[in-house]
């Protein structure tokens, strides 16, 4: 089941301007942060995943190495690769992703001539509107 989830997560339109492994890292990182891949979930082996999505095993190996470096996955020889159970590592990744999103939003707002306060006001109005307020 977990392997099927991982395969679904890696079905997306590839951006040819960026390295493929970076795109895979990003997709898996987001899936872990959103809980689509739960702590302890088993991931497909490098060979299984590479064959299933038709990429070079080196690409998947590099993807897994980066995610291990970030402490989001762990590999056990002879047992497989799993999403970490380290909630602190997952929360740190979630916060880093949120900070990146805020930075992109701020850049967009500034390019439109909006101040941070105007952006906050817009966000608050949107939140109030979604609550029916």
Backbone as XML, in Angstrom:
<?xml version="1.0"?>
<chain id="A" units="angstrom">
  <residue number="1" name="UNK">
    <atom name="N" x="0.828" y="-1.202" z="0.000"/>
    <atom name="CA" x="0.000" y="0.000" z="0.000"/>
    <atom name="C" x="0.865" y="1.257" z="0.000"/>
  </residue>
  <residue number="2" name="UNK">
    <atom name="N" x="1.831" y="1.360" z="0.923"/>
    <atom name="CA" x="2.680" y="2.543" z="1.001"/>
    <atom name="C" x="3.446" y="2.760" z="-0.299"/>
  </residue>
  <residue number="3" name="UNK">
    <atom name="N" x="3.901" y="1.664" z="-0.909"/>
    <atom name="CA" x="4.626" y="1.772" z="-2.167"/>
    <atom name="C" x="3.724" y="2.347" z="-3.249"/>
  </residue>
  <residue number="4" name="UNK">
    <atom name="N" x="2.448" y="1.963" z="-3.244"/>
    <atom name="CA" x="1.499" y="2.508" z="-4.214"/>
    <atom name="C" x="1.325" y="4.009" z="-4.021"/>
  </residue>
  <residue number="5" name="UNK">
    <atom name="N" x="1.264" y="4.445" z="-2.770"/>
    <atom name="CA" x="1.139" y="5.879" z="-2.471"/>
    <atom name="C" x="2.358" y="6.613" z="-3.006"/>
  </residue>
  <residue number="6" name="UNK">
    <atom name="N" x="3.537" y="6.068" z="-2.765"/>
    <atom name="CA" x="4.771" y="6.702" z="-3.246"/>
    <atom name="C" x="4.764" y="6.814" z="-4.764"/>
  </residue>
  <residue number="7" name="UNK">
    <atom name="N" x="4.296" y="5.776" z="-5.442"/>
    <atom name="CA" x="4.241" y="5.819" z="-6.904"/>
    <atom name="C" x="3.273" y="6.902" z="-7.384"/>
  </residue>
  <residue number="8" name="UNK">
    <atom name="N" x="2.133" y="7.021" z="-6.745"/>
    <atom name="CA" x="1.160" y="8.054" z="-7.119"/>
    <atom name="C" x="1.741" y="9.452" z="-6.927"/>
  </residue>
  <residue number="9" name="UNK">
    <atom name="N" x="2.470" y="9.637" z="-5.844"/>
    <atom name="CA" x="3.061" y="10.940" z="-5.534"/>
    <atom name="C" x="4.058" y="11.357" z="-6.607"/>
  </residue>
  <residue number="10" name="UNK">
    <atom name="N" x="4.725" y="10.381" z="-7.201"/>
    <atom name="CA" x="5.754" y="10.696" z="-8.186"/>
    <atom name="C" x="5.223" y="10.744" z="-9.609"/>
  </residue>
  <residue number="11" name="UNK">
    <atom name="N" x="3.909" y="10.726" z="-9.771"/>
    <atom name="CA" x="3.301" y="10.925" z="-11.086"/>
    <atom name="C" x="2.945" y="12.403" z="-11.205"/>
  </residue>
  <residue number="12" name="UNK">
    <atom name="N" x="3.711" y="13.123" z="-11.989"/>
    <atom name="CA" x="3.500" y="14.558" z="-12.160"/>
    <atom name="C" x="4.173" y="15.011" z="-13.440"/>
  </residue>
  <residue number="13" name="UNK">
    <atom name="N" x="3.875" y="16.216" z="-13.852"/>
    <atom name="CA" x="4.500" y="16.785" z="-15.044"/>
    <atom name="C" x="5.901" y="17.262" z="-14.685"/>
  </residue>
  <residue number="14" name="UNK">
    <atom name="N" x="6.863" y="16.742" z="-15.386"/>
    <atom name="CA" x="8.266" y="17.051" z="-15.120"/>
    <atom name="C" x="8.610" y="18.433" z="-15.660"/>
  </residue>
  <residue number="15" name="UNK">
    <atom name="N" x="9.387" y="19.179" z="-14.894"/>
    <atom name="CA" x="9.908" y="20.477" z="-15.315"/>
    <atom name="C" x="11.292" y="20.224" z="-15.909"/>
  </residue>
  <residue number="16" name="UNK">
    <atom name="N" x="11.427" y="20.300" z="-17.235"/>
    <atom name="CA" x="12.711" y="19.966" z="-17.861"/>
    <atom name="C" x="13.847" y="20.917" z="-17.506"/>
  </residue>
  <residue number="17" name="UNK">
    <atom name="N" x="13.532" y="22.053" z="-16.886"/>
    <atom name="CA" x="14.580" y="23.013" z="-16.537"/>
    <atom name="C" x="15.243" y="22.694" z="-15.195"/>
  </residue>
  <residue number="18" name="UNK">
    <atom name="N" x="14.699" y="21.696" z="-14.474"/>
    <atom name="CA" x="15.241" y="21.347" z="-13.148"/>
    <atom name="C" x="15.642" y="19.878" z="-13.116"/>
  </residue>
  <residue number="19" name="UNK">
    <atom name="N" x="16.688" y="19.547" z="-12.351"/>
    <atom name="CA" x="17.079" y="18.142" z="-12.228"/>
    <atom name="C" x="15.912" y="17.296" z="-11.703"/>
  </residue>
  <residue number="20" name="UNK">
    <atom name="N" x="15.756" y="16.124" z="-12.275"/>
    <atom name="CA" x="14.651" y="15.239" z="-11.928"/>
    <atom name="C" x="14.686" y="14.840" z="-10.456"/>
  </residue>
  <residue number="21" name="UNK">
    <atom name="N" x="15.881" y="14.533" z="-9.939"/>
    <atom name="CA" x="15.953" y="14.098" z="-8.547"/>
    <atom name="C" x="15.456" y="15.195" z="-7.603"/>
  </residue>
  <residue number="22" name="UNK">
    <atom name="N" x="15.732" y="16.476" z="-7.935"/>
    <atom name="CA" x="15.253" y="17.582" z="-7.092"/>
    <atom name="C" x="13.728" y="17.620" z="-7.067"/>
  </residue>
  <residue number="23" name="UNK">
    <atom name="N" x="13.123" y="17.342" z="-8.206"/>
    <atom name="CA" x="11.664" y="17.336" z="-8.279"/>
    <atom name="C" x="11.086" y="16.176" z="-7.465"/>
  </residue>
  <residue number="24" name="UNK">
    <atom name="N" x="11.754" y="15.024" z="-7.506"/>
    <atom name="CA" x="11.310" y="13.882" z="-6.701"/>
    <atom name="C" x="11.456" y="14.182" z="-5.212"/>
  </residue>
  <residue number="25" name="UNK">
    <atom name="N" x="12.586" y="14.773" z="-4.831"/>
    <atom name="CA" x="12.803" y="15.143" z="-3.426"/>
    <atom name="C" x="11.685" y="16.071" z="-2.967"/>
  </residue>
  <residue number="26" name="UNK">
    <atom name="N" x="11.389" y="17.068" z="-3.776"/>
    <atom name="CA" x="10.349" y="18.040" z="-3.425"/>
    <atom name="C" x="8.990" y="17.361" z="-3.254"/>
  </residue>
  <residue number="27" name="UNK">
    <atom name="N" x="8.636" y="16.480" z="-4.172"/>
    <atom name="CA" x="7.332" y="15.802" z="-4.101"/>
    <atom name="C" x="7.229" y="14.930" z="-2.849"/>
  </residue>
  <residue number="28" name="UNK">
    <atom name="N" x="8.292" y="14.177" z="-2.562"/>
    <atom name="CA" x="8.262" y="13.299" z="-1.386"/>
    <atom name="C" x="8.279" y="14.129" z="-0.112"/>
  </residue>
  <residue number="29" name="UNK">
    <atom name="N" x="9.074" y="15.184" z="-0.086"/>
    <atom name="CA" x="9.133" y="16.075" z="1.078"/>
    <atom name="C" x="7.738" y="16.636" z="1.387"/>
  </residue>
  <residue number="30" name="UNK">
    <atom name="N" x="7.033" y="17.113" z="0.362"/>
    <atom name="CA" x="5.678" y="17.642" z="0.557"/>
    <atom name="C" x="4.722" y="16.542" z="1.013"/>
  </residue>
  <residue number="31" name="UNK">
    <atom name="N" x="4.847" y="15.353" z="0.442"/>
    <atom name="CA" x="3.953" y="14.250" z="0.821"/>
    <atom name="C" x="4.140" y="13.870" z="2.287"/>
  </residue>
  <residue number="32" name="UNK">
    <atom name="N" x="5.373" y="13.899" z="2.754"/>
    <atom name="CA" x="5.641" y="13.608" z="4.170"/>
    <atom name="C" x="5.073" y="14.727" z="5.033"/>
  </residue>
  <residue number="33" name="UNK">
    <atom name="N" x="5.303" y="15.973" z="4.639"/>
    <atom name="CA" x="4.816" y="17.121" z="5.418"/>
    <atom name="C" x="3.295" y="17.131" z="5.516"/>
  </residue>
  <residue number="34" name="UNK">
    <atom name="N" x="2.614" y="16.727" z="4.437"/>
    <atom name="CA" x="1.144" y="16.716" z="4.427"/>
    <atom name="C" x="0.554" y="15.457" z="5.056"/>
  </residue>
  <residue number="35" name="UNK">
    <atom name="N" x="1.405" y="14.483" z="5.356"/>
    <atom name="CA" x="0.905" y="13.248" z="5.950"/>
    <atom name="C" x="0.428" y="12.222" z="4.942"/>
  </residue>
  <residue number="36" name="UNK">
    <atom name="N" x="0.647" y="12.472" z="3.660"/>
    <atom name="CA" x="0.286" y="11.489" z="2.635"/>
    <atom name="C" x="1.168" y="10.251" z="2.765"/>
  </residue>
  <residue number="37" name="UNK">
    <atom name="N" x="2.419" y="10.474" z="3.129"/>
    <atom name="CA" x="3.334" y="9.385" z="3.477"/>
    <atom name="C" x="3.538" y="9.488" z="4.980"/>
  </residue>
  <residue number="38" name="UNK">
    <atom name="N" x="2.974" y="8.560" z="5.705"/>
    <atom name="CA" x="2.978" y="8.624" z="7.165"/>
    <atom name="C" x="4.295" y="8.144" z="7.756"/>
  </residue>
  <residue number="39" name="UNK">
    <atom name="N" x="4.606" y="8.590" z="8.975"/>
    <atom name="CA" x="5.807" y="8.091" z="9.652"/>
    <atom name="C" x="5.798" y="6.564" z="9.685"/>
  </residue>
  <residue number="40" name="UNK">
    <atom name="N" x="6.930" y="5.987" z="9.318"/>
    <atom name="CA" x="7.053" y="4.534" z="9.300"/>
    <atom name="C" x="6.624" y="3.882" z="8.004"/>
  </residue>
  <residue number="41" name="UNK">
    <atom name="N" x="6.057" y="4.658" z="7.074"/>
    <atom name="CA" x="5.614" y="4.094" z="5.792"/>
    <atom name="C" x="6.817" y="3.562" z="5.021"/>
  </residue>
  <residue number="42" name="UNK">
    <atom name="N" x="6.651" y="2.372" z="4.460"/>
    <atom name="CA" x="7.725" y="1.767" z="3.673"/>
    <atom name="C" x="7.685" y="2.335" z="2.258"/>
  </residue>
  <residue number="43" name="UNK">
    <atom name="N" x="8.850" y="2.730" z="1.769"/>
    <atom name="CA" x="8.978" y="3.224" z="0.404"/>
    <atom name="C" x="9.463" y="2.097" z="-0.494"/>
  </residue>
  <residue number="44" name="UNK">
    <atom name="N" x="9.185" y="2.189" z="-1.789"/>
    <atom name="CA" x="9.699" y="1.166" z="-2.702"/>
    <atom name="C" x="11.229" y="1.187" z="-2.704"/>
  </residue>
  <residue number="45" name="UNK">
    <atom name="N" x="11.824" y="0.058" z="-3.040"/>
    <atom name="CA" x="13.281" y="0.032" z="-3.167"/>
    <atom name="C" x="13.685" y="0.926" z="-4.337"/>
  </residue>
  <residue number="46" name="UNK">
    <atom name="N" x="14.947" y="1.270" z="-4.379"/>
    <atom name="CA" x="15.459" y="2.103" z="-5.465"/>
    <atom name="C" x="15.128" y="1.465" z="-6.810"/>
  </residue>
  <residue number="47" name="UNK">
    <atom name="N" x="15.401" y="0.178" z="-6.942"/>
    <atom name="CA" x="15.159" y="-0.507" z="-8.220"/>
    <atom name="C" x="13.676" y="-0.587" z="-8.560"/>
  </residue>
  <residue number="48" name="UNK">
    <atom name="N" x="12.855" y="-0.905" z="-7.558"/>
    <atom name="CA" x="11.404" y="-0.988" z="-7.793"/>
    <atom name="C" x="10.853" y="0.342" z="-8.282"/>
  </residue>
  <residue number="49" name="UNK">
    <atom name="N" x="11.232" y="1.399" z="-7.594"/>
    <atom name="CA" x="10.707" y="2.717" z="-7.944"/>
    <atom name="C" x="11.225" y="3.166" z="-9.302"/>
  </residue>
  <residue number="50" name="UNK">
    <atom name="N" x="12.503" y="2.960" z="-9.551"/>
    <atom name="CA" x="13.084" y="3.349" z="-10.838"/>
    <atom name="C" x="12.396" y="2.618" z="-11.990"/>
  </residue>
  <residue number="51" name="UNK">
    <atom name="N" x="12.153" y="1.324" z="-11.817"/>
    <atom name="CA" x="11.483" y="0.547" z="-12.864"/>
    <atom name="C" x="10.037" y="1.006" z="-13.047"/>
  </residue>
  <residue number="52" name="UNK">
    <atom name="N" x="9.355" y="1.272" z="-11.947"/>
    <atom name="CA" x="7.939" y="1.640" z="-12.013"/>
    <atom name="C" x="7.714" y="2.976" z="-12.711"/>
  </residue>
  <residue number="53" name="UNK">
    <atom name="N" x="8.619" y="3.918" z="-12.496"/>
    <atom name="CA" x="8.423" y="5.240" z="-13.112"/>
    <atom name="C" x="9.391" y="5.490" z="-14.271"/>
  </residue>
  <residue number="54" name="UNK">
    <atom name="N" x="10.123" y="4.439" z="-14.636"/>
    <atom name="CA" x="10.993" y="4.447" z="-15.809"/>
    <atom name="C" x="12.046" y="5.555" z="-15.784"/>
  </residue>
  <residue number="55" name="UNK">
    <atom name="N" x="12.811" y="5.563" z="-14.690"/>
    <atom name="CA" x="13.951" y="6.474" z="-14.601"/>
    <atom name="C" x="15.181" y="5.662" z="-14.212"/>
  </residue>
  <residue number="56" name="UNK">
    <atom name="N" x="16.332" y="6.265" z="-14.361"/>
    <atom name="CA" x="17.578" y="5.617" z="-13.995"/>
    <atom name="C" x="17.614" y="5.402" z="-12.478"/>
  </residue>
  <residue number="57" name="UNK">
    <atom name="N" x="18.015" y="4.211" z="-12.015"/>
    <atom name="CA" x="18.101" y="3.979" z="-10.570"/>
    <atom name="C" x="18.983" y="4.995" z="-9.844"/>
  </residue>
  <residue number="58" name="UNK">
    <atom name="N" x="19.982" y="5.541" z="-10.523"/>
    <atom name="CA" x="20.848" y="6.545" z="-9.908"/>
    <atom name="C" x="20.044" y="7.782" z="-9.497"/>
  </residue>
  <residue number="59" name="UNK">
    <atom name="N" x="19.028" y="8.119" z="-10.273"/>
    <atom name="CA" x="18.170" y="9.266" z="-9.947"/>
    <atom name="C" x="17.428" y="9.020" z="-8.642"/>
  </residue>
  <residue number="60" name="UNK">
    <atom name="N" x="16.893" y="7.823" z="-8.479"/>
    <atom name="CA" x="16.165" y="7.483" z="-7.251"/>
    <atom name="C" x="17.139" y="7.386" z="-6.084"/>
  </residue>
  <residue number="61" name="UNK">
    <atom name="N" x="18.316" y="6.809" z="-6.329"/>
    <atom name="CA" x="19.323" y="6.716" z="-5.271"/>
    <atom name="C" x="19.686" y="8.109" z="-4.766"/>
  </residue>
  <residue number="62" name="UNK">
    <atom name="N" x="19.875" y="9.034" z="-5.676"/>
    <atom name="CA" x="20.217" y="10.407" z="-5.284"/>
    <atom name="C" x="19.052" y="11.057" z="-4.526"/>
  </residue>
  <residue number="63" name="UNK">
    <atom name="N" x="17.836" y="10.783" z="-4.965"/>
    <atom name="CA" x="16.642" y="11.286" z="-4.273"/>
    <atom name="C" x="16.629" y="10.793" z="-2.835"/>
  </residue>
  <residue number="64" name="UNK">
    <atom name="N" x="16.793" y="9.490" z="-2.659"/>
    <atom name="CA" x="16.765" y="8.899" z="-1.319"/>
    <atom name="C" x="17.920" y="9.423" z="-0.461"/>
  </residue>
  <residue number="65" name="UNK">
    <atom name="N" x="19.100" y="9.595" z="-1.062"/>
    <atom name="CA" x="20.239" y="10.117" z="-0.300"/>
    <atom name="C" x="19.948" y="11.515" z="0.241"/>
  </residue>
  <residue number="66" name="UNK">
    <atom name="N" x="19.348" y="12.360" z="-0.584"/>
    <atom name="CA" x="19.023" y="13.722" z="-0.149"/>
    <atom name="C" x="17.987" y="13.691" z="0.973"/>
  </residue>
  <residue number="67" name="UNK">
    <atom name="N" x="16.972" y="12.857" z="0.833"/>
    <atom name="CA" x="15.940" y="12.762" z="1.870"/>
    <atom name="C" x="16.503" y="12.171" z="3.163"/>
  </residue>
  <residue number="68" name="UNK">
    <atom name="N" x="17.469" y="11.261" z="3.053"/>
    <atom name="CA" x="18.132" y="10.733" z="4.256"/>
    <atom name="C" x="18.970" y="11.825" z="4.915"/>
  </residue>
  <residue number="69" name="UNK">
    <atom name="N" x="19.644" y="12.624" z="4.107"/>
    <atom name="CA" x="20.447" y="13.724" z="4.638"/>
    <atom name="C" x="19.559" y="14.693" z="5.418"/>
  </residue>
  <residue number="70" name="UNK">
    <atom name="N" x="18.337" y="14.885" z="4.942"/>
    <atom name="CA" x="17.380" y="15.766" z="5.616"/>
    <atom name="C" x="16.673" y="15.066" z="6.780"/>
  </residue>
  <residue number="71" name="UNK">
    <atom name="N" x="17.014" y="13.796" z="7.003"/>
    <atom name="CA" x="16.436" y="12.980" z="8.084"/>
    <atom name="C" x="14.945" y="12.707" z="7.904"/>
  </residue>
  <residue number="72" name="UNK">
    <atom name="N" x="14.456" y="12.756" z="6.656"/>
    <atom name="CA" x="13.044" y="12.489" z="6.399"/>
    <atom name="C" x="12.767" y="11.026" z="6.094"/>
  </residue>
  <residue number="73" name="UNK">
    <atom name="N" x="13.791" y="10.300" z="5.665"/>
    <atom name="CA" x="13.654" y="8.859" z="5.464"/>
    <atom name="C" x="14.853" y="8.160" z="6.091"/>
  </residue>
  <residue number="74" name="UNK">
    <atom name="N" x="14.669" y="6.892" z="6.381"/>
    <atom name="CA" x="15.751" y="6.066" z="6.927"/>
    <atom name="C" x="15.775" y="4.749" z="6.168"/>
  </residue>
  <residue number="75" name="UNK">
    <atom name="N" x="16.977" y="4.237" z="5.956"/>
    <atom name="CA" x="17.145" y="2.959" z="5.267"/>
    <atom name="C" x="17.809" y="1.968" z="6.201"/>
  </residue>
  <residue number="76" name="UNK">
    <atom name="N" x="17.318" y="0.743" z="6.155"/>
    <atom name="CA" x="17.886" y="-0.344" z="6.944"/>
    <atom name="C" x="18.256" y="-1.462" z="5.988"/>
  </residue>
  <residue number="77" name="UNK">
    <atom name="N" x="19.530" y="-1.819" z="5.993"/>
    <atom name="CA" x="20.024" y="-2.854" z="5.094"/>
    <atom name="C" x="19.198" y="-4.123" z="5.267"/>
  </residue>
  <residue number="78" name="UNK">
    <atom name="N" x="18.696" y="-4.616" z="4.155"/>
    <atom name="CA" x="17.929" y="-5.851" z="4.171"/>
    <atom name="C" x="16.468" y="-5.688" z="4.579"/>
  </residue>
  <residue number="79" name="UNK">
    <atom name="N" x="16.097" y="-4.492" z="5.034"/>
    <atom name="CA" x="14.711" y="-4.272" z="5.463"/>
    <atom name="C" x="13.972" y="-3.275" z="4.586"/>
  </residue>
  <residue number="80" name="UNK">
    <atom name="N" x="14.676" y="-2.291" z="4.070"/>
    <atom name="CA" x="14.038" y="-1.318" z="3.198"/>
    <atom name="C" x="14.238" y="0.119" z="3.636"/>
  </residue>
  <residue number="81" name="UNK">
    <atom name="N" x="13.497" y="0.984" z="2.982"/>
    <atom name="CA" x="13.556" y="2.419" z="3.231"/>
    <atom name="C" x="12.193" y="2.874" z="3.730"/>
  </residue>
  <residue number="82" name="UNK">
    <atom name="N" x="12.209" y="3.690" z="4.778"/>
    <atom name="CA" x="10.980" y="4.083" z="5.458"/>
    <atom name="C" x="10.961" y="5.581" z="5.724"/>
  </residue>
  <residue number="83" name="UNK">
    <atom name="N" x="9.756" y="6.140" z="5.790"/>
    <atom name="CA" x="9.599" y="7.517" z="6.247"/>
    <atom name="C" x="9.994" y="7.534" z="7.721"/>
  </residue>
  <residue number="84" name="UNK">
    <atom name="N" x="10.748" y="8.536" z="8.112"/>
    <atom name="CA" x="11.197" y="8.632" z="9.501"/>
    <atom name="C" x="10.016" y="8.683" z="10.469"/>
  </residue>
  <residue number="85" name="UNK">
    <atom name="N" x="10.271" y="8.222" z="11.676"/>
    <atom name="CA" x="9.291" y="8.371" z="12.754"/>
    <atom name="C" x="9.662" y="9.570" z="13.640"/>
  </residue>
  <residue number="86" name="UNK">
    <atom name="N" x="10.720" y="10.270" z="13.244"/>
    <atom name="CA" x="11.213" y="11.430" z="13.989"/>
    <atom name="C" x="10.313" y="12.635" z="13.706"/>
  </residue>
  <residue number="87" name="UNK">
    <atom name="N" x="9.359" y="12.865" z="14.592"/>
    <atom name="CA" x="8.395" y="13.955" z="14.404"/>
    <atom name="C" x="9.078" y="15.321" z="14.354"/>
  </residue>
  <residue number="88" name="UNK">
    <atom name="N" x="10.187" y="15.481" z="15.083"/>
    <atom name="CA" x="10.909" y="16.760" z="15.065"/>
    <atom name="C" x="11.475" y="17.036" z="13.673"/>
  </residue>
  <residue number="89" name="UNK">
    <atom name="N" x="11.989" y="16.010" z="13.010"/>
    <atom name="CA" x="12.524" y="16.181" z="11.655"/>
    <atom name="C" x="11.407" y="16.531" z="10.677"/>
  </residue>
  <residue number="90" name="UNK">
    <atom name="N" x="10.263" y="15.879" z="10.832"/>
    <atom name="CA" x="9.124" y="16.162" z="9.956"/>
    <atom name="C" x="8.622" y="17.581" z="10.186"/>
  </residue>
  <residue number="91" name="UNK">
    <atom name="N" x="8.516" y="17.983" z="11.444"/>
    <atom name="CA" x="8.048" y="19.338" z="11.756"/>
    <atom name="C" x="9.038" y="20.388" z="11.249"/>
  </residue>
  <residue number="92" name="UNK">
    <atom name="N" x="10.332" y="20.120" z="11.365"/>
    <atom name="CA" x="11.340" y="21.062" z="10.857"/>
    <atom name="C" x="11.202" y="21.220" z="9.344"/>
  </residue>
  <residue number="93" name="UNK">
    <atom name="N" x="10.956" y="20.125" z="8.653"/>
    <atom name="CA" x="10.761" y="20.176" z="7.206"/>
    <atom name="C" x="9.489" y="20.941" z="6.862"/>
  </residue>
  <residue number="94" name="UNK">
    <atom name="N" x="8.419" y="20.679" z="7.605"/>
    <atom name="CA" x="7.141" y="21.369" z="7.383"/>
    <atom name="C" x="7.332" y="22.887" z="7.536"/>
  </residue>
  <residue number="95" name="UNK">
    <atom name="N" x="8.043" y="23.286" z="8.571"/>
    <atom name="CA" x="8.275" y="24.720" z="8.807"/>
    <atom name="C" x="9.157" y="25.331" z="7.715"/>
  </residue>
  <residue number="96" name="UNK">
    <atom name="N" x="10.155" y="24.589" z="7.268"/>
    <atom name="CA" x="11.018" y="25.086" z="6.191"/>
    <atom name="C" x="10.209" y="25.287" z="4.909"/>
  </residue>
  <residue number="97" name="UNK">
    <atom name="N" x="9.325" y="24.344" z="4.612"/>
    <atom name="CA" x="8.470" y="24.478" z="3.433"/>
    <atom name="C" x="7.560" y="25.695" z="3.563"/>
  </residue>
  <residue number="98" name="UNK">
    <atom name="N" x="7.020" y="25.918" z="4.744"/>
    <atom name="CA" x="6.146" y="27.075" z="4.973"/>
    <atom name="C" x="6.925" y="28.380" z="4.827"/>
  </residue>
  <residue number="99" name="UNK">
    <atom name="N" x="8.154" y="28.419" z="5.361"/>
    <atom name="CA" x="8.976" y="29.632" z="5.230"/>
    <atom name="C" x="9.263" y="29.938" z="3.757"/>
  </residue>
  <residue number="100" name="UNK">
    <atom name="N" x="9.558" y="28.889" z="2.976"/>
    <atom name="CA" x="9.810" y="29.079" z="1.544"/>
    <atom name="C" x="8.568" y="29.631" z="0.848"/>
  </residue>
  <residue number="101" name="UNK">
    <atom name="N" x="7.398" y="29.114" z="1.209"/>
    <atom name="CA" x="6.145" y="29.590" z="0.610"/>
    <atom name="C" x="5.893" y="31.050" z="0.972"/>
  </residue>
  <residue number="102" name="UNK">
    <atom name="N" x="6.155" y="31.408" z="2.218"/>
    <atom name="CA" x="5.971" y="32.796" z="2.658"/>
    <atom name="C" x="6.936" y="33.713" z="1.903"/>
  </residue>
  <residue number="103" name="UNK">
    <atom name="N" x="8.163" y="33.284" z="1.722"/>
    <atom name="CA" x="9.139" y="34.103" z="0.998"/>
    <atom name="C" x="8.693" y="34.333" z="-0.448"/>
  </residue>
  <residue number="104" name="UNK">
    <atom name="N" x="8.176" y="33.275" z="-1.096"/>
    <atom name="CA" x="7.683" y="33.427" z="-2.472"/>
    <atom name="C" x="6.484" y="34.377" z="-2.518"/>
  </residue>
  <residue number="105" name="UNK">
    <atom name="N" x="5.588" y="34.240" z="-1.545"/>
    <atom name="CA" x="4.415" y="35.109" z="-1.479"/>
    <atom name="C" x="4.827" y="36.564" z="-1.269"/>
  </residue>
  <residue number="106" name="UNK">
    <atom name="N" x="5.785" y="36.764" z="-0.404"/>
    <atom name="CA" x="6.261" y="38.127" z="-0.132"/>
    <atom name="C" x="6.882" y="38.738" z="-1.386"/>
  </residue>
  <residue number="107" name="UNK">
    <atom name="N" x="7.679" y="37.955" z="-2.113"/>
    <atom name="CA" x="8.277" y="38.447" z="-3.356"/>
    <atom name="C" x="7.200" y="38.852" z="-4.351"/>
  </residue>
  <residue number="108" name="UNK">
    <atom name="N" x="6.176" y="38.010" z="-4.476"/>
    <atom name="CA" x="5.079" y="38.315" z="-5.397"/>
    <atom name="C" x="4.363" y="39.588" z="-4.973"/>
  </residue>
  <residue number="109" name="UNK">
    <atom name="N" x="4.061" y="39.702" z="-3.690"/>
    <atom name="CA" x="3.369" y="40.891" z="-3.180"/>
    <atom name="C" x="4.196" y="42.145" z="-3.428"/>
  </residue>
  <residue number="110" name="UNK">
    <atom name="N" x="5.482" y="42.076" z="-3.148"/>
    <atom name="CA" x="6.352" y="43.238" z="-3.350"/>
    <atom name="C" x="6.419" y="43.620" z="-4.825"/>
  </residue>
  <residue number="111" name="UNK">
    <atom name="N" x="6.436" y="42.611" z="-5.708"/>
    <atom name="CA" x="6.475" y="42.917" z="-7.143"/>
    <atom name="C" x="5.180" y="43.577" z="-7.609"/>
  </residue>
  <residue number="112" name="UNK">
    <atom name="N" x="4.103" y="43.380" z="-6.844"/>
    <atom name="CA" x="2.819" y="44.020" z="-7.144"/>
    <atom name="C" x="2.656" y="45.344" z="-6.410"/>
  </residue>
  <residue number="113" name="UNK">
    <atom name="N" x="3.681" y="45.734" z="-5.667"/>
    <atom name="CA" x="3.646" y="47.000" z="-4.951"/>
    <atom name="C" x="2.903" y="46.946" z="-3.627"/>
  </residue>
  <residue number="114" name="UNK">
    <atom name="N" x="2.698" y="45.752" z="-3.094"/>
    <atom name="CA" x="2.006" y="45.602" z="-1.814"/>
    <atom name="C" x="3.013" y="45.537" z="-0.671"/>
  </residue>
  <residue number="115" name="UNK">
    <atom name="N" x="2.656" y="46.137" z="0.448"/>
    <atom name="CA" x="3.494" y="46.043" z="1.642"/>
    <atom name="C" x="3.174" y="44.741" z="2.371"/>
  </residue>
  <residue number="116" name="UNK">
    <atom name="N" x="4.028" y="44.388" z="3.294"/>
    <atom name="CA" x="3.778" y="43.197" z="4.105"/>
    <atom name="C" x="2.470" y="43.357" z="4.877"/>
  </residue>
  <residue number="117" name="UNK">
    <atom name="N" x="2.220" y="44.554" z="5.401"/>
    <atom name="CA" x="0.972" y="44.777" z="6.149"/>
    <atom name="C" x="-0.253" y="44.599" z="5.251"/>
  </residue>
  <residue number="118" name="UNK">
    <atom name="N" x="-0.172" y="45.081" z="4.014"/>
    <atom name="CA" x="-1.292" y="44.891" z="3.087"/>
    <atom name="C" x="-1.504" y="43.407" z="2.796"/>
  </residue>
  <residue number="119" name="UNK">
    <atom name="N" x="-0.412" y="42.690" z="2.692"/>
    <atom name="CA" x="-0.493" y="41.246" z="2.470"/>
    <atom name="C" x="-1.156" y="40.556" z="3.667"/>
  </residue>
  <residue number="120" name="UNK">
    <atom name="N" x="-0.767" y="40.956" z="4.864"/>
    <atom name="CA" x="-1.374" y="40.400" z="6.079"/>
    <atom name="C" x="-2.867" y="40.725" z="6.105"/>
  </residue>
  <residue number="121" name="UNK">
    <atom name="N" x="-3.216" y="41.961" z="5.759"/>
    <atom name="CA" x="-4.624" y="42.357" z="5.739"/>
    <atom name="C" x="-5.416" y="41.523" z="4.728"/>
  </residue>
  <residue number="122" name="UNK">
    <atom name="N" x="-4.828" y="41.289" z="3.553"/>
    <atom name="CA" x="-5.487" y="40.451" z="2.549"/>
    <atom name="C" x="-5.686" y="39.028" z="3.058"/>
  </residue>
  <residue number="123" name="UNK">
    <atom name="N" x="-4.662" y="38.496" z="3.693"/>
    <atom name="CA" x="-4.760" y="37.140" z="4.235"/>
    <atom name="C" x="-5.844" y="37.064" z="5.302"/>
  </residue>
  <residue number="124" name="UNK">
    <atom name="N" x="-5.913" y="38.072" z="6.162"/>
    <atom name="CA" x="-6.929" y="38.090" z="7.215"/>
    <atom name="C" x="-8.330" y="38.197" z="6.625"/>
  </residue>
  <residue number="125" name="UNK">
    <atom name="N" x="-8.486" y="39.054" z="5.614"/>
    <atom name="CA" x="-9.794" y="39.198" z="4.965"/>
    <atom name="C" x="-10.210" y="37.892" z="4.294"/>
  </residue>
  <residue number="126" name="UNK">
    <atom name="N" x="-9.267" y="37.218" z="3.678"/>
    <atom name="CA" x="-9.549" y="35.924" z="3.045"/>
    <atom name="C" x="-9.972" y="34.899" z="4.087"/>
  </residue>
  <residue number="127" name="UNK">
    <atom name="N" x="-9.268" y="34.877" z="5.195"/>
    <atom name="CA" x="-9.594" y="33.950" z="6.289"/>
    <atom name="C" x="-10.982" y="34.253" z="6.842"/>
  </residue>
  <residue number="128" name="UNK">
    <atom name="N" x="-11.273" y="35.525" z="7.066"/>
    <atom name="CA" x="-12.593" y="35.917" z="7.579"/>
    <atom name="C" x="-13.692" y="35.535" z="6.594"/>
  </residue>
  <residue number="129" name="UNK">
    <atom name="N" x="-13.431" y="35.746" z="5.307"/>
    <atom name="CA" x="-14.414" y="35.404" z="4.276"/>
    <atom name="C" x="-14.664" y="33.916" z="4.169"/>
  </residue>
  <residue number="130" name="UNK">
    <atom name="N" x="-13.616" y="33.119" z="4.364"/>
    <atom name="CA" x="-13.789" y="31.665" z="4.268"/>
    <atom name="C" x="-14.552" y="31.109" z="5.461"/>
  </residue>
  <residue number="131" name="UNK">
    <atom name="N" x="-14.594" y="31.867" z="6.543"/>
    <atom name="CA" x="-15.354" y="31.452" z="7.726"/>
    <atom name="C" x="-16.783" y="31.986" z="7.692"/>
  </residue>
  <residue number="132" name="UNK">
    <atom name="N" x="-17.088" y="32.727" z="6.632"/>
    <atom name="CA" x="-18.424" y="33.296" z="6.531"/>
    <atom name="C" x="-18.575" y="34.591" z="7.287"/>
  </residue>
  <residue number="133" name="UNK">
    <atom name="N" x="-17.409" y="35.221" z="7.626"/>
    <atom name="CA" x="-17.439" y="36.450" z="8.430"/>
    <atom name="C" x="-17.409" y="37.645" z="7.637"/>
  </residue>
</chain>
